[in-house]
Amino acid sequence: MKAQVSERFHSNNFDSVVITYYDNNWIEADIKPKQQLDCGFAIAGLKNNIPFNEMIILKNKDTISAKNHKELLELFDNRGFGNIMTPYIFIID
C-alpha cells in the first residue's frame, strides 16, 4: 500500500508491518495477507478524521486507488447511521 498520510496518521505496527516514510507525507506499507495495519487515532463517526489524503493499494491482480476524501470514505467500513467504523484498520485478504 502507498498512501499520502494526513496529520491524523499514527501506527503502532512497529514489528508486524514494515512502513517506509518518504517526502511529502507519503508512506509505503508492506502488508502481507492476513496482516493488519492500524492506521490512526479516531473518534467514531467523524468523517474528517481519516488518516490519509490519498491511497493506492496494489494486489496481485488488482489495484485499488482513492484520490480524494470521498473515494477514501468509500474504502472504509460503514455501519449504523453511515458512521465509519473506527479505529481505522486495513486487512489485506
PyMOL Python script that loads the backbone (N, CA, C, O; Angstrom):
from pymol import cmd

cmd.read_pdbstr("""\
ATOM      1  N   MET A   1       0.845  -1.157   0.000  1.00  0.00           N
ATOM      2  CA  MET A   1       0.000   0.000   0.000  1.00  0.00           C
ATOM      3  C   MET A   1       0.897   1.227   0.000  1.00  0.00           C
ATOM      4  O   MET A   1       1.887   1.289   0.728  1.00  0.00           O
ATOM      5  N   LYS A   2       0.538   2.205  -0.827  1.00  0.00           N
ATOM      6  CA  LYS A   2       1.186   3.506  -0.815  1.00  0.00           C
ATOM      7  C   LYS A   2       0.113   4.528  -0.471  1.00  0.00           C
ATOM      8  O   LYS A   2      -1.016   4.450  -0.956  1.00  0.00           O
ATOM      9  N   ALA A   3       0.478   5.483   0.369  1.00  0.00           N
ATOM     10  CA  ALA A   3      -0.521   6.464   0.781  1.00  0.00           C
ATOM     11  C   ALA A   3       0.134   7.773   1.165  1.00  0.00           C
ATOM     12  O   ALA A   3       1.253   7.811   1.677  1.00  0.00           O
ATOM     13  N   GLN A   4      -0.593   8.841   0.905  1.00  0.00           N
ATOM     14  CA  GLN A   4      -0.194  10.137   1.442  1.00  0.00           C
ATOM     15  C   GLN A   4      -0.971  10.303   2.737  1.00  0.00           C
ATOM     16  O   GLN A   4      -2.201  10.362   2.731  1.00  0.00           O
ATOM     17  N   VAL A   5      -0.252  10.378   3.838  1.00  0.00           N
ATOM     18  CA  VAL A   5      -0.910  10.404   5.133  1.00  0.00           C
ATOM     19  C   VAL A   5      -1.257  11.826   5.549  1.00  0.00           C
ATOM     20  O   VAL A   5      -0.583  12.785   5.172  1.00  0.00           O
ATOM     21  N   SER A   6      -2.310  11.939   6.324  1.00  0.00           N
ATOM     22  CA  SER A   6      -2.696  13.232   6.890  1.00  0.00           C
ATOM     23  C   SER A   6      -2.040  13.363   8.257  1.00  0.00           C
ATOM     24  O   SER A   6      -1.352  12.447   8.707  1.00  0.00           O
ATOM     25  N   GLU A   7      -2.248  14.489   8.916  1.00  0.00           N
ATOM     26  CA  GLU A   7      -1.678  14.696  10.248  1.00  0.00           C
ATOM     27  C   GLU A   7      -2.313  13.761  11.281  1.00  0.00           C
ATOM     28  O   GLU A   7      -1.823  13.662  12.405  1.00  0.00           O
ATOM     29  N   ARG A   8      -3.391  13.078  10.911  1.00  0.00           N
ATOM     30  CA  ARG A   8      -4.073  12.160  11.822  1.00  0.00           C
ATOM     31  C   ARG A   8      -3.527  10.736  11.748  1.00  0.00           C
ATOM     32  O   ARG A   8      -4.002   9.859  12.469  1.00  0.00           O
ATOM     33  N   PHE A   9      -2.532  10.488  10.884  1.00  0.00           N
ATOM     34  CA  PHE A   9      -1.970   9.150  10.759  1.00  0.00           C
ATOM     35  C   PHE A   9      -1.073   8.837  11.942  1.00  0.00           C
ATOM     36  O   PHE A   9      -0.269   9.667  12.367  1.00  0.00           O
ATOM     37  N   HIS A  10      -1.219   7.638  12.464  1.00  0.00           N
ATOM     38  CA  HIS A  10      -0.355   7.130  13.525  1.00  0.00           C
ATOM     39  C   HIS A  10      -0.417   5.616  13.451  1.00  0.00           C
ATOM     40  O   HIS A  10      -1.495   5.054  13.257  1.00  0.00           O
ATOM     41  N   SER A  11       0.709   4.949  13.598  1.00  0.00           N
ATOM     42  CA  SER A  11       0.700   3.496  13.546  1.00  0.00           C
ATOM     43  C   SER A  11       1.524   2.929  14.691  1.00  0.00           C
ATOM     44  O   SER A  11       2.597   3.434  15.020  1.00  0.00           O
ATOM     45  N   ASN A  12       0.997   1.868  15.288  1.00  0.00           N
ATOM     46  CA  ASN A  12       1.707   1.146  16.340  1.00  0.00           C
ATOM     47  C   ASN A  12       2.223  -0.198  15.850  1.00  0.00           C
ATOM     48  O   ASN A  12       2.574  -1.052  16.664  1.00  0.00           O
ATOM     49  N   ASN A  13       2.275  -0.403  14.544  1.00  0.00           N
ATOM     50  CA  ASN A  13       2.695  -1.677  13.964  1.00  0.00           C
ATOM     51  C   ASN A  13       4.211  -1.725  13.774  1.00  0.00           C
ATOM     52  O   ASN A  13       4.687  -1.983  12.669  1.00  0.00           O
ATOM     53  N   PHE A  14       4.946  -1.487  14.809  1.00  0.00           N
ATOM     54  CA  PHE A  14       6.391  -1.391  14.669  1.00  0.00           C
ATOM     55  C   PHE A  14       7.059  -2.715  14.324  1.00  0.00           C
ATOM     56  O   PHE A  14       8.100  -2.712  13.667  1.00  0.00           O
ATOM     57  N   ASP A  15       6.500  -3.841  14.741  1.00  0.00           N
ATOM     58  CA  ASP A  15       7.172  -5.098  14.478  1.00  0.00           C
ATOM     59  C   ASP A  15       6.408  -6.018  13.535  1.00  0.00           C
ATOM     60  O   ASP A  15       6.921  -7.083  13.190  1.00  0.00           O
ATOM     61  N   SER A  16       5.213  -5.656  13.106  1.00  0.00           N
ATOM     62  CA  SER A  16       4.462  -6.561  12.249  1.00  0.00           C
ATOM     63  C   SER A  16       4.400  -6.099  10.792  1.00  0.00           C
ATOM     64  O   SER A  16       4.553  -6.925   9.892  1.00  0.00           O
ATOM     65  N   VAL A  17       4.185  -4.824  10.534  1.00  0.00           N
ATOM     66  CA  VAL A  17       4.105  -4.295   9.174  1.00  0.00           C
ATOM     67  C   VAL A  17       5.243  -3.299   8.981  1.00  0.00           C
ATOM     68  O   VAL A  17       5.420  -2.381   9.781  1.00  0.00           O
ATOM     69  N   VAL A  18       6.007  -3.488   7.915  1.00  0.00           N
ATOM     70  CA  VAL A  18       7.117  -2.585   7.625  1.00  0.00           C
ATOM     71  C   VAL A  18       6.576  -1.343   6.925  1.00  0.00           C
ATOM     72  O   VAL A  18       5.916  -1.445   5.890  1.00  0.00           O
ATOM     73  N   ILE A  19       6.857  -0.168   7.494  1.00  0.00           N
ATOM     74  CA  ILE A  19       6.410   1.098   6.917  1.00  0.00           C
ATOM     75  C   ILE A  19       7.642   1.919   6.557  1.00  0.00           C
ATOM     76  O   ILE A  19       8.521   2.141   7.391  1.00  0.00           O
ATOM     77  N   THR A  20       7.696   2.370   5.300  1.00  0.00           N
ATOM     78  CA  THR A  20       8.768   3.242   4.838  1.00  0.00           C
ATOM     79  C   THR A  20       8.191   4.628   4.629  1.00  0.00           C
ATOM     80  O   THR A  20       7.153   4.775   3.984  1.00  0.00           O
ATOM     81  N   TYR A  21       8.848   5.645   5.165  1.00  0.00           N
ATOM     82  CA  TYR A  21       8.376   7.024   5.075  1.00  0.00           C
ATOM     83  C   TYR A  21       9.148   7.763   3.988  1.00  0.00           C
ATOM     84  O   TYR A  21      10.369   7.634   3.893  1.00  0.00           O
ATOM     85  N   TYR A  22       8.433   8.541   3.163  1.00  0.00           N
ATOM     86  CA  TYR A  22       9.022   9.319   2.081  1.00  0.00           C
ATOM     87  C   TYR A  22       8.671  10.800   2.261  1.00  0.00           C
ATOM     88  O   TYR A  22       7.911  11.161   3.160  1.00  0.00           O
ATOM     89  N   ASP A  23       9.229  11.646   1.401  1.00  0.00           N
ATOM     90  CA  ASP A  23       8.912  13.078   1.421  1.00  0.00           C
ATOM     91  C   ASP A  23       7.445  13.313   1.095  1.00  0.00           C
ATOM     92  O   ASP A  23       6.761  12.432   0.573  1.00  0.00           O
ATOM     93  N   ASN A  24       6.978  14.501   1.407  1.00  0.00           N
ATOM     94  CA  ASN A  24       5.601  14.936   1.122  1.00  0.00           C
ATOM     95  C   ASN A  24       4.551  14.050   1.795  1.00  0.00           C
ATOM     96  O   ASN A  24       3.451  13.873   1.270  1.00  0.00           O
ATOM     97  N   ASN A  25       4.900  13.489   2.970  1.00  0.00           N
ATOM     98  CA  ASN A  25       3.955  12.698   3.767  1.00  0.00           C
ATOM     99  C   ASN A  25       3.484  11.416   3.090  1.00  0.00           C
ATOM    100  O   ASN A  25       2.384  10.942   3.374  1.00  0.00           O
ATOM    101  N   TRP A  26       4.286  10.851   2.210  1.00  0.00           N
ATOM    102  CA  TRP A  26       3.950   9.574   1.577  1.00  0.00           C
ATOM    103  C   TRP A  26       4.597   8.442   2.361  1.00  0.00           C
ATOM    104  O   TRP A  26       5.716   8.569   2.859  1.00  0.00           O
ATOM    105  N   ILE A  27       3.870   7.332   2.458  1.00  0.00           N
ATOM    106  CA  ILE A  27       4.395   6.122   3.082  1.00  0.00           C
ATOM    107  C   ILE A  27       4.183   4.945   2.142  1.00  0.00           C
ATOM    108  O   ILE A  27       3.367   4.995   1.222  1.00  0.00           O
ATOM    109  N   GLU A  28       4.934   3.895   2.398  1.00  0.00           N
ATOM    110  CA  GLU A  28       4.700   2.619   1.731  1.00  0.00           C
ATOM    111  C   GLU A  28       4.685   1.570   2.828  1.00  0.00           C
ATOM    112  O   GLU A  28       5.619   1.487   3.625  1.00  0.00           O
ATOM    113  N   ALA A  29       3.630   0.769   2.873  1.00  0.00           N
ATOM    114  CA  ALA A  29       3.494  -0.270   3.890  1.00  0.00           C
ATOM    115  C   ALA A  29       3.392  -1.615   3.191  1.00  0.00           C
ATOM    116  O   ALA A  29       2.552  -1.805   2.311  1.00  0.00           O
ATOM    117  N   ASP A  30       4.244  -2.537   3.583  1.00  0.00           N
ATOM    118  CA  ASP A  30       4.235  -3.883   3.027  1.00  0.00           C
ATOM    119  C   ASP A  30       3.345  -4.746   3.912  1.00  0.00           C
ATOM    120  O   ASP A  30       3.787  -5.264   4.938  1.00  0.00           O
ATOM    121  N   ILE A  31       2.093  -4.894   3.506  1.00  0.00           N
ATOM    122  CA  ILE A  31       1.102  -5.631   4.290  1.00  0.00           C
ATOM    123  C   ILE A  31       0.918  -7.002   3.650  1.00  0.00           C
ATOM    124  O   ILE A  31       0.457  -7.108   2.514  1.00  0.00           O
ATOM    125  N   LYS A  32       1.272  -8.029   4.372  1.00  0.00           N
ATOM    126  CA  LYS A  32       1.139  -9.404   3.896  1.00  0.00           C
ATOM    127  C   LYS A  32      -0.305  -9.874   4.091  1.00  0.00           C
ATOM    128  O   LYS A  32      -1.037  -9.297   4.895  1.00  0.00           O
ATOM    129  N   PRO A  33      -0.722 -10.921   3.361  1.00  0.00           N
ATOM    130  CA  PRO A  33      -2.077 -11.455   3.570  1.00  0.00           C
ATOM    131  C   PRO A  33      -2.333 -11.781   5.034  1.00  0.00           C
ATOM    132  O   PRO A  33      -1.492 -12.364   5.719  1.00  0.00           O
ATOM    133  N   LYS A  34      -3.498 -11.395   5.487  1.00  0.00           N
ATOM    134  CA  LYS A  34      -3.984 -11.600   6.856  1.00  0.00           C
ATOM    135  C   LYS A  34      -3.307 -10.716   7.895  1.00  0.00           C
ATOM    136  O   LYS A  34      -3.641 -10.809   9.076  1.00  0.00           O
ATOM    137  N   GLN A  35      -2.366  -9.860   7.496  1.00  0.00           N
ATOM    138  CA  GLN A  35      -1.819  -8.878   8.424  1.00  0.00           C
ATOM    139  C   GLN A  35      -2.761  -7.689   8.472  1.00  0.00           C
ATOM    140  O   GLN A  35      -3.595  -7.516   7.583  1.00  0.00           O
ATOM    141  N   GLN A  36      -2.632  -6.878   9.496  1.00  0.00           N
ATOM    142  CA  GLN A  36      -3.423  -5.666   9.568  1.00  0.00           C
ATOM    143  C   GLN A  36      -2.536  -4.485   9.889  1.00  0.00           C
ATOM    144  O   GLN A  36      -1.493  -4.626  10.527  1.00  0.00           O
ATOM    145  N   LEU A  37      -2.961  -3.321   9.443  1.00  0.00           N
ATOM    146  CA  LEU A  37      -2.248  -2.081   9.707  1.00  0.00           C
ATOM    147  C   LEU A  37      -3.184  -1.162  10.465  1.00  0.00           C
ATOM    148  O   LEU A  37      -4.185  -0.700   9.916  1.00  0.00           O
ATOM    149  N   ASP A  38      -2.867  -0.892  11.724  1.00  0.00           N
ATOM    150  CA  ASP A  38      -3.631   0.089  12.490  1.00  0.00           C
ATOM    151  C   ASP A  38      -3.223   1.452  11.973  1.00  0.00           C
ATOM    152  O   ASP A  38      -2.034   1.766  11.912  1.00  0.00           O
ATOM    153  N   CYS A  39      -4.198   2.263  11.600  1.00  0.00           N
ATOM    154  CA  CYS A  39      -3.904   3.452  10.802  1.00  0.00           C
ATOM    155  C   CYS A  39      -4.049   4.781  11.506  1.00  0.00           C
ATOM    156  O   CYS A  39      -3.728   5.806  10.905  1.00  0.00           O
ATOM    157  N   GLY A  40      -4.505   4.830  12.725  1.00  0.00           N
ATOM    158  CA  GLY A  40      -4.561   6.143  13.330  1.00  0.00           C
ATOM    159  C   GLY A  40      -5.517   6.254  14.487  1.00  0.00           C
ATOM    160  O   GLY A  40      -6.298   5.351  14.787  1.00  0.00           O
ATOM    161  N   PHE A  41      -5.421   7.388  15.116  1.00  0.00           N
ATOM    162  CA  PHE A  41      -6.365   7.718  16.179  1.00  0.00           C
ATOM    163  C   PHE A  41      -7.677   8.113  15.521  1.00  0.00           C
ATOM    164  O   PHE A  41      -7.673   8.689  14.433  1.00  0.00           O
ATOM    165  N   ALA A  42      -8.779   7.817  16.152  1.00  0.00           N
ATOM    166  CA  ALA A  42     -10.060   8.166  15.554  1.00  0.00           C
ATOM    167  C   ALA A  42     -11.138   8.274  16.615  1.00  0.00           C
ATOM    168  O   ALA A  42     -11.094   7.611  17.651  1.00  0.00           O
ATOM    169  N   ILE A  43     -12.090   9.114  16.332  1.00  0.00           N
ATOM    170  CA  ILE A  43     -13.295   9.208  17.141  1.00  0.00           C
ATOM    171  C   ILE A  43     -14.427   8.757  16.233  1.00  0.00           C
ATOM    172  O   ILE A  43     -14.623   9.327  15.159  1.00  0.00           O
ATOM    173  N   ALA A  44     -15.161   7.758  16.642  1.00  0.00           N
ATOM    174  CA  ALA A  44     -16.181   7.156  15.783  1.00  0.00           C
ATOM    175  C   ALA A  44     -17.105   8.193  15.177  1.00  0.00           C
ATOM    176  O   ALA A  44     -17.614   9.074  15.869  1.00  0.00           O
ATOM    177  N   GLY A  45     -17.312   8.078  13.879  1.00  0.00           N
ATOM    178  CA  GLY A  45     -18.289   8.899  13.196  1.00  0.00           C
ATOM    179  C   GLY A  45     -17.782  10.199  12.620  1.00  0.00           C
ATOM    180  O   GLY A  45     -18.526  10.862  11.897  1.00  0.00           O
ATOM    181  N   LEU A  46     -16.563  10.598  12.899  1.00  0.00           N
ATOM    182  CA  LEU A  46     -16.056  11.849  12.343  1.00  0.00           C
ATOM    183  C   LEU A  46     -15.473  11.593  10.963  1.00  0.00           C
ATOM    184  O   LEU A  46     -14.417  10.972  10.839  1.00  0.00           O
ATOM    185  N   LYS A  47     -16.142  12.058   9.941  1.00  0.00           N
ATOM    186  CA  LYS A  47     -15.713  11.772   8.578  1.00  0.00           C
ATOM    187  C   LYS A  47     -14.473  12.556   8.167  1.00  0.00           C
ATOM    188  O   LYS A  47     -13.863  12.237   7.147  1.00  0.00           O
ATOM    189  N   ASN A  48     -14.088  13.563   8.924  1.00  0.00           N
ATOM    190  CA  ASN A  48     -12.896  14.328   8.570  1.00  0.00           C
ATOM    191  C   ASN A  48     -11.676  13.846   9.352  1.00  0.00           C
ATOM    192  O   ASN A  48     -10.658  14.536   9.393  1.00  0.00           O
ATOM    193  N   ASN A  49     -11.767  12.683   9.965  1.00  0.00           N
ATOM    194  CA  ASN A  49     -10.697  12.166  10.800  1.00  0.00           C
ATOM    195  C   ASN A  49      -9.887  11.068  10.106  1.00  0.00           C
ATOM    196  O   ASN A  49      -9.117  10.373  10.768  1.00  0.00           O
ATOM    197  N   ILE A  50     -10.040  10.899   8.812  1.00  0.00           N
ATOM    198  CA  ILE A  50      -9.345   9.850   8.066  1.00  0.00           C
ATOM    199  C   ILE A  50      -7.846  10.146   8.050  1.00  0.00           C
ATOM    200  O   ILE A  50      -7.443  11.283   7.807  1.00  0.00           O
ATOM    201  N   PRO A  51      -7.014   9.123   8.310  1.00  0.00           N
ATOM    202  CA  PRO A  51      -5.575   9.353   8.402  1.00  0.00           C
ATOM    203  C   PRO A  51      -4.835   9.403   7.065  1.00  0.00           C
ATOM    204  O   PRO A  51      -3.605   9.381   7.047  1.00  0.00           O
ATOM    205  N   PHE A  52      -5.557   9.469   5.951  1.00  0.00           N
ATOM    206  CA  PHE A  52      -4.936   9.507   4.624  1.00  0.00           C
ATOM    207  C   PHE A  52      -5.529  10.620   3.773  1.00  0.00           C
ATOM    208  O   PHE A  52      -6.691  10.991   3.939  1.00  0.00           O
ATOM    209  N   ASN A  53      -4.723  11.148   2.862  1.00  0.00           N
ATOM    210  CA  ASN A  53      -5.210  12.098   1.869  1.00  0.00           C
ATOM    211  C   ASN A  53      -5.400  11.428   0.514  1.00  0.00           C
ATOM    212  O   ASN A  53      -6.244  11.842  -0.280  1.00  0.00           O
ATOM    213  N   GLU A  54      -4.610  10.394   0.260  1.00  0.00           N
ATOM    214  CA  GLU A  54      -4.657   9.653  -0.999  1.00  0.00           C
ATOM    215  C   GLU A  54      -4.083   8.268  -0.729  1.00  0.00           C
ATOM    216  O   GLU A  54      -3.233   8.111   0.147  1.00  0.00           O
ATOM    217  N   MET A  55      -4.549   7.239  -1.489  1.00  0.00           N
ATOM    218  CA  MET A  55      -4.095   5.883  -1.227  1.00  0.00           C
ATOM    219  C   MET A  55      -4.102   5.049  -2.495  1.00  0.00           C
ATOM    220  O   MET A  55      -4.971   5.203  -3.353  1.00  0.00           O
ATOM    221  N   ILE A  56      -3.109   4.154  -2.603  1.00  0.00           N
ATOM    222  CA  ILE A  56      -3.044   3.180  -3.692  1.00  0.00           C
ATOM    223  C   ILE A  56      -2.743   1.835  -3.041  1.00  0.00           C
ATOM    224  O   ILE A  56      -1.753   1.698  -2.322  1.00  0.00           O
ATOM    225  N   ILE A  57      -3.595   0.843  -3.293  1.00  0.00           N
ATOM    226  CA  ILE A  57      -3.395  -0.497  -2.768  1.00  0.00           C
ATOM    227  C   ILE A  57      -3.109  -1.402  -3.953  1.00  0.00           C
ATOM    228  O   ILE A  57      -3.930  -1.535  -4.860  1.00  0.00           O
ATOM    229  N   LEU A  58      -1.936  -2.025  -3.938  1.00  0.00           N
ATOM    230  CA  LEU A  58      -1.520  -2.912  -5.019  1.00  0.00           C
ATOM    231  C   LEU A  58      -1.685  -4.356  -4.566  1.00  0.00           C
ATOM    232  O   LEU A  58      -1.071  -4.781  -3.587  1.00  0.00           O
ATOM    233  N   LYS A  59      -2.524  -5.114  -5.288  1.00  0.00           N
ATOM    234  CA  LYS A  59      -2.694  -6.537  -5.013  1.00  0.00           C
ATOM    235  C   LYS A  59      -2.159  -7.298  -6.215  1.00  0.00           C
ATOM    236  O   LYS A  59      -1.797  -6.686  -7.220  1.00  0.00           O
ATOM    237  N   ASN A  60      -2.104  -8.617  -6.130  1.00  0.00           N
ATOM    238  CA  ASN A  60      -1.544  -9.419  -7.220  1.00  0.00           C
ATOM    239  C   ASN A  60      -2.148  -9.098  -8.579  1.00  0.00           C
ATOM    240  O   ASN A  60      -1.409  -8.895  -9.543  1.00  0.00           O
ATOM    241  N   LYS A  61      -3.456  -9.048  -8.679  1.00  0.00           N
ATOM    242  CA  LYS A  61      -4.116  -8.837  -9.966  1.00  0.00           C
ATOM    243  C   LYS A  61      -5.040  -7.632  -9.962  1.00  0.00           C
ATOM    244  O   LYS A  61      -5.911  -7.519 -10.824  1.00  0.00           O
ATOM    245  N   ASP A  62      -4.863  -6.728  -9.004  1.00  0.00           N
ATOM    246  CA  ASP A  62      -5.789  -5.613  -8.885  1.00  0.00           C
ATOM    247  C   ASP A  62      -5.092  -4.424  -8.242  1.00  0.00           C
ATOM    248  O   ASP A  62      -4.163  -4.593  -7.452  1.00  0.00           O
ATOM    249  N   THR A  63      -5.538  -3.235  -8.578  1.00  0.00           N
ATOM    250  CA  THR A  63      -5.080  -2.007  -7.939  1.00  0.00           C
ATOM    251  C   THR A  63      -6.308  -1.231  -7.493  1.00  0.00           C
ATOM    252  O   THR A  63      -7.235  -1.014  -8.273  1.00  0.00           O
ATOM    253  N   ILE A  64      -6.307  -0.821  -6.249  1.00  0.00           N
ATOM    254  CA  ILE A  64      -7.396  -0.020  -5.695  1.00  0.00           C
ATOM    255  C   ILE A  64      -6.808   1.345  -5.373  1.00  0.00           C
ATOM    256  O   ILE A  64      -5.775   1.437  -4.710  1.00  0.00           O
ATOM    257  N   SER A  65      -7.462   2.407  -5.839  1.00  0.00           N
ATOM    258  CA  SER A  65      -6.946   3.734  -5.544  1.00  0.00           C
ATOM    259  C   SER A  65      -8.062   4.655  -5.085  1.00  0.00           C
ATOM    260  O   SER A  65      -9.216   4.515  -5.489  1.00  0.00           O
ATOM    261  N   ALA A  66      -7.695   5.588  -4.244  1.00  0.00           N
ATOM    262  CA  ALA A  66      -8.601   6.630  -3.770  1.00  0.00           C
ATOM    263  C   ALA A  66      -7.823   7.931  -3.830  1.00  0.00           C
ATOM    264  O   ALA A  66      -6.807   8.088  -3.152  1.00  0.00           O
ATOM    265  N   LYS A  67      -8.299   8.861  -4.642  1.00  0.00           N
ATOM    266  CA  LYS A  67      -7.548  10.086  -4.897  1.00  0.00           C
ATOM    267  C   LYS A  67      -8.062  11.298  -4.141  1.00  0.00           C
ATOM    268  O   LYS A  67      -7.458  12.369  -4.197  1.00  0.00           O
ATOM    269  N   ASN A  68      -9.181  11.135  -3.428  1.00  0.00           N
ATOM    270  CA  ASN A  68      -9.723  12.266  -2.679  1.00  0.00           C
ATOM    271  C   ASN A  68     -10.499  11.767  -1.463  1.00  0.00           C
ATOM    272  O   ASN A  68     -10.644  10.562  -1.255  1.00  0.00           O
ATOM    273  N   HIS A  69     -10.991  12.702  -0.672  1.00  0.00           N
ATOM    274  CA  HIS A  69     -11.675  12.371   0.579  1.00  0.00           C
ATOM    275  C   HIS A  69     -12.895  11.474   0.348  1.00  0.00           C
ATOM    276  O   HIS A  69     -13.105  10.520   1.097  1.00  0.00           O
ATOM    277  N   LYS A  70     -13.687  11.764  -0.660  1.00  0.00           N
ATOM    278  CA  LYS A  70     -14.897  10.977  -0.943  1.00  0.00           C
ATOM    279  C   LYS A  70     -14.532   9.530  -1.288  1.00  0.00           C
ATOM    280  O   LYS A  70     -15.157   8.594  -0.788  1.00  0.00           O
ATOM    281  N   GLU A  71     -13.520   9.350  -2.142  1.00  0.00           N
ATOM    282  CA  GLU A  71     -13.116   7.999  -2.528  1.00  0.00           C
ATOM    283  C   GLU A  71     -12.518   7.239  -1.345  1.00  0.00           C
ATOM    284  O   GLU A  71     -12.702   6.027  -1.233  1.00  0.00           O
ATOM    285  N   LEU A  72     -11.803   7.942  -0.462  1.00  0.00           N
ATOM    286  CA  LEU A  72     -11.268   7.297   0.737  1.00  0.00           C
ATOM    287  C   LEU A  72     -12.387   6.804   1.643  1.00  0.00           C
ATOM    288  O   LEU A  72     -12.310   5.700   2.182  1.00  0.00           O
ATOM    289  N   LEU A  73     -13.422   7.613   1.814  1.00  0.00           N
ATOM    290  CA  LEU A  73     -14.546   7.215   2.662  1.00  0.00           C
ATOM    291  C   LEU A  73     -15.179   5.917   2.187  1.00  0.00           C
ATOM    292  O   LEU A  73     -15.631   5.109   2.998  1.00  0.00           O
ATOM    293  N   GLU A  74     -15.211   5.714   0.869  1.00  0.00           N
ATOM    294  CA  GLU A  74     -15.827   4.514   0.315  1.00  0.00           C
ATOM    295  C   GLU A  74     -15.023   3.252   0.613  1.00  0.00           C
ATOM    296  O   GLU A  74     -15.570   2.151   0.539  1.00  0.00           O
ATOM    297  N   LEU A  75     -13.738   3.382   0.947  1.00  0.00           N
ATOM    298  CA  LEU A  75     -12.912   2.214   1.259  1.00  0.00           C
ATOM    299  C   LEU A  75     -13.110   1.714   2.683  1.00  0.00           C
ATOM    300  O   LEU A  75     -12.795   0.563   2.984  1.00  0.00           O
ATOM    301  N   PHE A  76     -13.625   2.558   3.555  1.00  0.00           N
ATOM    302  CA  PHE A  76     -13.772   2.187   4.952  1.00  0.00           C
ATOM    303  C   PHE A  76     -15.135   1.573   5.215  1.00  0.00           C
ATOM    304  O   PHE A  76     -16.110   1.865   4.523  1.00  0.00           O
ATOM    305  N   ASP A  77     -15.184   0.722   6.219  1.00  0.00           N
ATOM    306  CA  ASP A  77     -16.406   0.042   6.619  1.00  0.00           C
ATOM    307  C   ASP A  77     -17.350   1.026   7.291  1.00  0.00           C
ATOM    308  O   ASP A  77     -16.973   1.696   8.252  1.00  0.00           O
ATOM    309  N   ASN A  78     -18.565   1.114   6.792  1.00  0.00           N
ATOM    310  CA  ASN A  78     -19.582   1.987   7.379  1.00  0.00           C
ATOM    311  C   ASN A  78     -20.668   1.122   8.014  1.00  0.00           C
ATOM    312  O   ASN A  78     -21.203   0.213   7.381  1.00  0.00           O
ATOM    313  N   ARG A  79     -20.979   1.416   9.257  1.00  0.00           N
ATOM    314  CA  ARG A  79     -22.042   0.672   9.934  1.00  0.00           C
ATOM    315  C   ARG A  79     -22.880   1.627  10.757  1.00  0.00           C
ATOM    316  O   ARG A  79     -22.368   2.572  11.357  1.00  0.00           O
ATOM    317  N   GLY A  80     -24.140   1.374  10.775  1.00  0.00           N
ATOM    318  CA  GLY A  80     -25.038   2.153  11.623  1.00  0.00           C
ATOM    319  C   GLY A  80     -25.006   3.637  11.357  1.00  0.00           C
ATOM    320  O   GLY A  80     -23.991   4.283  11.617  1.00  0.00           O
ATOM    321  N   PHE A  81     -26.043   4.177  10.866  1.00  0.00           N
ATOM    322  CA  PHE A  81     -26.220   5.606  10.616  1.00  0.00           C
ATOM    323  C   PHE A  81     -25.142   6.184   9.696  1.00  0.00           C
ATOM    324  O   PHE A  81     -24.931   7.397   9.686  1.00  0.00           O
ATOM    325  N   GLY A  82     -24.455   5.331   8.920  1.00  0.00           N
ATOM    326  CA  GLY A  82     -23.448   5.806   7.987  1.00  0.00           C
ATOM    327  C   GLY A  82     -22.124   6.186   8.621  1.00  0.00           C
ATOM    328  O   GLY A  82     -21.251   6.737   7.951  1.00  0.00           O
ATOM    329  N   ASN A  83     -21.963   5.895   9.912  1.00  0.00           N
ATOM    330  CA  ASN A  83     -20.709   6.236  10.591  1.00  0.00           C
ATOM    331  C   ASN A  83     -19.613   5.256  10.217  1.00  0.00           C
ATOM    332  O   ASN A  83     -19.874   4.069  10.021  1.00  0.00           O
ATOM    333  N   ILE A  84     -18.404   5.745  10.120  1.00  0.00           N
ATOM    334  CA  ILE A  84     -17.263   4.913   9.788  1.00  0.00           C
ATOM    335  C   ILE A  84     -16.849   4.138  11.025  1.00  0.00           C
ATOM    336  O   ILE A  84     -16.801   4.684  12.128  1.00  0.00           O
ATOM    337  N   MET A  85     -16.549   2.853  10.830  1.00  0.00           N
ATOM    338  CA  MET A  85     -16.064   2.044  11.935  1.00  0.00           C
ATOM    339  C   MET A  85     -14.650   2.481  12.285  1.00  0.00           C
ATOM    340  O   MET A  85     -13.809   2.629  11.399  1.00  0.00           O
ATOM    341  N   THR A  86     -14.386   2.683  13.543  1.00  0.00           N
ATOM    342  CA  THR A  86     -13.073   3.120  13.980  1.00  0.00           C
ATOM    343  C   THR A  86     -12.628   2.260  15.153  1.00  0.00           C
ATOM    344  O   THR A  86     -13.488   1.700  15.831  1.00  0.00           O
ATOM    345  N   PRO A  87     -11.325   2.120  15.434  1.00  0.00           N
ATOM    346  CA  PRO A  87     -10.232   2.759  14.711  1.00  0.00           C
ATOM    347  C   PRO A  87     -10.092   2.200  13.309  1.00  0.00           C
ATOM    348  O   PRO A  87     -10.603   1.122  13.007  1.00  0.00           O
ATOM    349  N   TYR A  88      -9.403   2.933  12.462  1.00  0.00           N
ATOM    350  CA  TYR A  88      -9.236   2.516  11.077  1.00  0.00           C
ATOM    351  C   TYR A  88      -8.244   1.369  11.007  1.00  0.00           C
ATOM    352  O   TYR A  88      -7.102   1.503  11.446  1.00  0.00           O
ATOM    353  N   ILE A  89      -8.673   0.245  10.458  1.00  0.00           N
ATOM    354  CA  ILE A  89      -7.810  -0.932  10.318  1.00  0.00           C
ATOM    355  C   ILE A  89      -7.969  -1.484   8.916  1.00  0.00           C
ATOM    356  O   ILE A  89      -9.090  -1.701   8.457  1.00  0.00           O
ATOM    357  N   PHE A  90      -6.850  -1.714   8.228  1.00  0.00           N
ATOM    358  CA  PHE A  90      -6.880  -2.379   6.931  1.00  0.00           C
ATOM    359  C   PHE A  90      -6.414  -3.805   7.100  1.00  0.00           C
ATOM    360  O   PHE A  90      -5.402  -4.063   7.752  1.00  0.00           O
ATOM    361  N   ILE A  91      -7.147  -4.731   6.515  1.00  0.00           N
ATOM    362  CA  ILE A  91      -6.744  -6.132   6.486  1.00  0.00           C
ATOM    363  C   ILE A  91      -6.734  -6.556   5.027  1.00  0.00           C
ATOM    364  O   ILE A  91      -7.759  -6.459   4.353  1.00  0.00           O
ATOM    365  N   ILE A  92      -5.608  -7.019   4.531  1.00  0.00           N
ATOM    366  CA  ILE A  92      -5.496  -7.456   3.150  1.00  0.00           C
ATOM    367  C   ILE A  92      -5.761  -8.961   3.110  1.00  0.00           C
ATOM    368  O   ILE A  92      -5.071  -9.738   3.769  1.00  0.00           O
ATOM    369  N   ASP A  93      -6.776  -9.366   2.325  1.00  0.00           N
ATOM    370  CA  ASP A  93      -7.058 -10.806   2.231  1.00  0.00           C
ATOM    371  C   ASP A  93      -6.876 -11.308   0.828  1.00  0.00           C
ATOM    372  O   ASP A  93      -7.071 -12.495   0.567  1.00  0.00           O
TER     373      ASP A  93
END
""", "prot")
cmd.dss("prot")
cmd.show_as("cartoon", "prot")
cmd.util.cbc("prot")
cmd.orient("prot")
